[in-house]
Amino acid sequence: MITFNTDRLKFRKEEVTDINSIYEMLCDPEVGKFRGGVTKKSIEEIKEIIAENSNKFSVKTDDIAKGKGHCTFGVFDIDTDEFMGSCGLKFVNQ
């Protein structure tokens, strides 16, 4: 598994075991303001998203550029492992 850390944060693939934390965050309307208005999703929808992200996870820019993969990381507190959000890399052809 690809992970990297800062002094405060750990970045890794989201896993099904993170589902309750992700669900809690997505149900928060304040968080939704910063996620393009996306708020509540069902647990089942979140499981599908995590599975899709896991299956298509790639750090190869060639895969990402061809739409064959993407690079999305869950962001976690390094001390408590609390889910803080997610971030990713997106290929932009210029």
PyMOL commands that set and color helices and strands:
alter all, ss='L'
color gray80, all
select helices_A, chain A and resi 16-26+29-32+43-56+61-65
alter helices_A, ss='H'
color red, helices_A
select strands_A, chain A and resi 3-5+9-12+71-77+83-89
alter strands_A, ss='S'
color yellow, strands_A
deselect
rebuild
show_as cartoon
